[in-house]
Amino acid sequence: SENNKTSLLPIEFQKYFWDVNFDDLNMGKYPSFIAVRILNYGDLNGIKWLLSRTDRNFIRTLVENSRNLNTKTKNYWQIMLH
């Protein structure tokens, strides 16, 4: 479906998801998992892509609650979203 296409990840993000089937990933099904990977490993383009598909509250909640964000990433986003 068209909606599924828009929630698919850009192919250049494949390197962040080395341990899962990249073709199965989409923001509709796995928004938190995808967001955490991009926050931890993404470059500026990845972050921009993520922010264009989520909102600050989603990211803020993720940063507060995720056990999978590394400490440096968590600290950075707590400051950025304050």
Residue, then its C-alpha position, 0 to 999 in steps of 0.5 A: s500500500e502507499n501508506n506502507k511505502t511512506s513508513l519504510l526506511p531509507i535504504e541508507f539506514q540499513k547499516y543501523f539495523w545489521d541484526v534484523n531483517f531490514d525489509d520488515l522494518n517500518m515506522g508503523k510497526y516498530p517506531s520505538f525500535i527504529a527511533v532508538r537506533i537512529l538516535n544512537y547511531g544516526d547521522l544528521n540526515g537520519i535525525k532529520w528524517l526521524l524528526s520529520r516522522t515523529d514529534r518531540n513528545f514521542i522522542r522525549t518519552l522515548v529518551e525518558n523511558s528507553r533502556n536501549l539508548n546509550t548514556k551519551t545519546k540519552n544525555y544529549w537528547q535530554i538537553m536538546l528536548h528540554 
